[in-house]
């Protein structure tokens, strides 16, 4: 169990990056969802023992990460958003170097471990290829291989599918889902589809606060019978925006807009029909609610 309690981080300036975040994360995949600049990376760096918080606590299975970050390092796998590689090395050479730097070895030797890890992430056939020739998805899988070396209790991945094509994204989904059966996986992203596909639990972060912490299915069910969809032209879209809470609007056929609105009073625009809520609806409603609360509170986010 990963316990985050009343976490605060203030940078010089002052810049308040985290404002009392509290989240309990059990085994399995947990999504940390929010826009860029919301505080997700600061939170993950504190959880990884790489950054000291201004206040609050973080414990992993009872071990205090803030007081002694070394206690988590041996149990941590981390794939940051910008993970650098030496392009002239092969995949096997890169992984061997990273394992040496991490101090990871195995009874059968590091060479055997490298082969086993590459097999697990489906890169064995590319072991002797230079990393500069790898696709984005292959590099992400190589990053995961180093992250899971040593069988970590906690795996943190930051924006893992950014820039991946649809096929590579699906391969990555399958790999992360498998890994999530054995450990705590904290998946930080601004891509709602990643969380909707993978994570049974999530937190939505905005302005350094956790504005929603919930089971994913429960978060969607709370919007049952409140979401509606219709197609309007440009003038109609402006009118709908003025009278209802629009969560999403997609351009359709160049001049029409497919629009989703949140109408908890059960009074949608004329011609709109009830539709099942999606996690994107949950995200936009939570963000709008947080924005309204911040405005009502005098602008404090």
Buried (B, 14 or more C-beta within 10 A) or exposed (E): EBBBBEBBBBEEEEEBBBBBBBBEBEBBBBBBBBBEBBBBBBBBBBBBBBBEBBEBBBBBEEBBBBEEBEBBBEBBBBBBBEBEBEEEBBBBBBBBBBBEEBEBEBEEEBEEBBBBBBEBBBBBEBBEBBBEEBEBBBBBBBBBBBBBBBEBBBBBBBBBBBEBEEEBBBBBBEBBBEBBEBBBBBBBBBBBBBBBBBBBBBBBBBBBBBBBBBEBEEBBEBBEEBBBBBBBEEEBBEEBEEEBBBBBBEEEEEEBBBBBBBBEEEEBBEEBEBBEBBBBBBBBBBBBBBBEEBEEEEEEB
